[in-house]
Structure formats: structure tokens, C-alpha cells
Amino acid sequence: MTGPVAGPLWAAWRGQRAQAAAIAAVVLMYGLAAAVERAEPGLSGLTQQLAGLLPGAVCLVWGAPLISREFETGTYRLAWTQSLTRGRWLAAVVAVPVAGALAAAAVPAALLAWAVPAAGGDPMAWPYYESHGPVPFARVLFALLLGVAIGAVTRHTRVAMPLSVLLVGLGQLAGRALRGRLDLPYWPAQWIETAAYLVLALLLAGVALLAIRRRA
């Protein structure tokens, strides 16, 4: 598989198969929880609450080590000497986990539609709100890019992993608090929060690119 785009993408995929497998395992466990809830309606709400763990897992397993490990091992030097710009290298490296994170977010959404077909209760309650609509997709992208940016800035995996997961958790808590204060209807709140997550993700991608360009 060759070419200015296909080559780096293929290399990125080969180097990230372990992370993809780890996230697939998390999604599989989520699927088992959904099956249990489908069989035992008394456990209603289990899958909705577990859905909130996916962004942290993506950030910890895939986002934080993505660039920091390249710096720690020095493998980035080989890529940068292959007539590949740093921006194109970053785009290729990040494209694989972006696709994987979105696919991982889509699975819980489908499982919830199967395991919990009726909303029930308050749609603004965080277990339902944070596991339905576009928010889960935008939030997992934000979590991924947060890990990537912190890893690129700190250049140390052991620092980037706990720090990024902590910030993802604090961001979720802050979002719930702000959501309660604004008291918006469900869909306006969903689209506003989605837009906020996407803007933050783009800014974090810019931070990561700037950190990489400043690397000697």
C-alpha cells in the first residue's frame, strides 16, 4: 500500500492495532452489559451509565500515548526524514484513532437502541443524555484529541495518560453542571454541546500540531 496518503495511514494502522484491539474489548464488554440488561429489565440504566466510560478509555489507551510514545522511542525521526511534513504525519497518525473512536461510539448507540428502546424518565438525566444523540460522538473525539495534545506537549506517556483522563472526567462533570444551569431543551442542548466539543477538539488538534512543529 503506497502513496502520499495510503502509506502513512497503513503504517499508522499497523502501529495502532493493539490500541484498536483494547478499545474493541471495551466495546465487547459493553455489548455483554447490554445483553444482560436486555435479558434483565430490572437492571435498566446499566448500559447508559457505562457508556460514559468510553471517552476515558479512548483517551487513556489511544489518545495519550499516540504522540508521547513516538517522542519517547524516537520513532518520529524516521517519519520526518521520509519527505513527509509534520502536519501530514500528524494527520495520518490521528486519522486511524479518529475512525476507530467514532466506530466505537456508534456501537453503544446501536446497542442502546436495542437494549433500551424506550427513553423513559427524564431525557436530560445524564445517563440518557450522554449516551444518545450526537454528543457521545463529539465527546469521544474531544477525549481523543485531548489525550493527543497533552501527549504532544508533555512528551511523556506516564504524565499524559493520567492527566488527560483526569481532565476528561472533570470536563464531563463541568458539562453536567453547566447543562443544569442553562436548562435548555434536549435537542438544543445536544447540538450546542456537540458544537462545543468539536470546537475544542479542533483547538486541541492545533495545539498538538504546534507542539510537534516546535520539536527540534
N, C-alpha and C positions, 0 to 999 in steps of 0.2 A: 504494500500500500504506500504510494509515493505521492509527491506533490507538496506545494507550499502549505496546504491546509491539512490534507489527509495524513501526511507523515507525522507532524507533531500531535495530531489527535490520536493516531494509532499508538504512538509512544506513550501518550498520557494515559490511554486506556490500559495498556499493558502494565504501567506502573501503579495503577489505582485499583486493580482487580480485588485486592484484599479489602480495601475500604468499601468497595461496592458489595462484596460478599457480607461484610459485617452489617451494613445497613439493610441488606436483604434479609439477614437473620432477624433484625429488629422488626421488620415488616411482617415476617413469618410469625413471630411471637404475637404480634398484634392481630394477625389473622386467626390464630388459635383463640385469643381472647374474644374476638368477635363471634367465633363459632360457639364458644361457651355461653356467651350472652344470648345468642340466638336460641340455644337449647334450654337455657335457664332464664326466662324473662325477669325473674326476681333479682338478677344481677344487673338490671338496667342502669346505664351510666358508666359501666366499666370501660367500654371501648372509647367513649367520649373523653374520659379523663386521661387515658393512656395516650391518646392522640397528641396531647401536649408535650409528650416526651420526645417526639421525633425531631423537632428542631435542635434540641440539645444534643441528641445523638449524632445528627448530621454535622453539627458544629464541632463536636469533640472528635469524632472518628475521621471526618473527611476534611472539614474546613481548616481547623487549626494546624494540623501537620502538613498541609498541602505545600506551602511555600517554605515554612520554617525548616522542614526536614531537608528540602533542597539546599538551603543555606548551610545547614549543619553538616551535610555529607559532601557538599561541594559539587554536586551533580549539575547544578545550574550552569557552571562554567562551560561544560560541553555543549549545552544547548545554545548558549550565547555566542559560541565560536562557529556555529554552523550557518552563518549568514541569515540568522533568524533574529528579528528585532525583539526587544524585551516585551513590547506590547503584544506582538503576535504570540510569543511564547506564553505569556500570562493568559491570553485568550484561549489558547489551545488547552492549557493545563486546567483552567477553570471550567471550560465547556463540558467536560466529562462529568464532574460532580454536579453541575447545574442540571444537566439532563437527568442524572440519577436522583437528585433531590426532588425534582418535580415528579418523577415517576413514583418515588417513594411516598410523596404526599398524596398522589392520586389513588394509591391502593387503599389507605384508610378511608378516604372519601367514599370509594365504592363499597368497602366493607360496611361502613356505617349505614349506607343506603339499604344494604341487605340485612344487617343485624338489627338496626333500629330504624325501620321505615317511617315511623311517625315521630314528629318532633316532640310533642308532649311537653308540658310545663312551659317555662319561660325561655324563648329563643335567645334572649340576651344573657342568660346564665352562662358563665364562661365555659363549662364543659361542652355545651352545644354550640355556642357562638364560635369558639376557637377550633372546632372540628368540622365546620360546614362553610360553604361559600368560598370565595376567593382568598380569604385571609390565611388559611393554612398554607397555601402555595406561596404567597408573598412572604409569609413569616419564615418558611424554611429557606427561601433564598436569602433573606436578611441574615439568618443564623449562619448559613454557609459563608457568605461574604464577610461577616463579622469575624469568623474564625480565620479566613484567608488574610484579611487586613491585619489582624493582630499578629498572626504568624509572620507576615512580611515585615512588620515594624519591629517586633521583638527579636525575630530570627532564632528563637529558642522554643522548641516544641513543648518542653515541660512548663514553660511560662505561658505560652499561648493557649494550651488546652484548658487548664482550669480557669484562666482569666476570661476567655471567650464564653465558656459555659456559664460562668457566674453572670456575665453581662447579658446573656440571652435570657436567663431566668429573671434577672432584675427588669429587663425590658418587658417581659410578659406581665410581671406584676404591675409595672407602671402603666402598661396598656389597659389592664383591668381597672385600675384606679381612675385613669383618665376617662375611660368609657363610662364609668358610673357617674362621673361629674358632668359629662356632656349630655347624657340622657337622650341620645339620638335614636330614631327608629332603626330597626335591624339592618335593612339594606343600605341606607345612607352611611351608617356606622361601618358596615363591611367595606364599602368602596373607599371611604376616607382612610380607614386603617390600612387597607391594601395599598393605596397610593403612597401612604407614609412609609410603609415597609419597602416598597420598590424604590422610592427616592433615596432612602437610607442605604439600600443595597448598592445603588449606583455610586453614591458618595464613597462607600467603603471600597468599591472596586477602584475608584480613583485614588484612594489612599494607598491601596496595595500597589498600584502601578507606580505611584510617586516613590514609594519605598524601594521598589525594585530598580527604578531608574537611578536612584541615589546610591545604589550598591556599586562599589568600585569593581 
